[in-house]
Amino acid sequence: MADEKKTKVVTVLLSPSELDALDTWRYENRISSRGEAIRTLIRMGFNSSLFGKSKTASEPKK
């Protein structure tokens, strides 16, 4: 996933405090761009032990 060419664009709206938190995390982790920081956080979420194990209210009921 990380070595694939990035050709898709996703627009995300963040609150000022979310953007501040993202930038703080990015600078603390020496990540060069917001896009790379967001991709890193997404990968971290995918790799977390909780991913895919919890149900959300928005999921269809069977």
N, C-alpha and C positions, 0 to 999 in steps of 0.2 A: 504494500500500500504506500509506504513512504517514498519508494523510488519511482512510482508511476508519474507520468507527466500530468501536471495540474491544468485541466482544461475546463472544469466546471466552476461556475461562479454561484455563490450563495450569499444573499444579503441578510444580515442579522442586525436587528435593532437592539441596542443596549442602553440602559440608563447611564447617566453620568457616573454613578458610583460603581456600576459593573465595569465600565470602561477604565476607570481609575484602578480597580482591582486587577483587571487584565494587564494593564500597563505596568503596575507594580510587580506582579508575578513575572511578567516578561523580562523586566530589567533585572530582577533578582536572579533569574535563571539564565541571563545573558543570551536571550533569544532576540534575533535581529529584527524581526517584523511581527506585527500583530497577526498577520495571516499564519505565520509559522507557529506562533504561540497558540492560536486557536486550534490548529491541526494537532499540535502536541497534546493539548488538553483533551481533545476528542479521542485521540489514541489512548491516552491514559484512562479515560472513562471506559472505552471498549475493553481495555485490558484489566479493569478492576474486577475483583471477585464478585461484586454486586451486580455487574452488568448482565442483563438477561434473566435475573432471578426474581425480580420484584415485579408485581403487576401494578399498573397505574389506572386511575379512574377513567382515562380516556381510551383504554383498550376495549375492544368489543367483547361482550360477554357471550359465552358459548352455551 
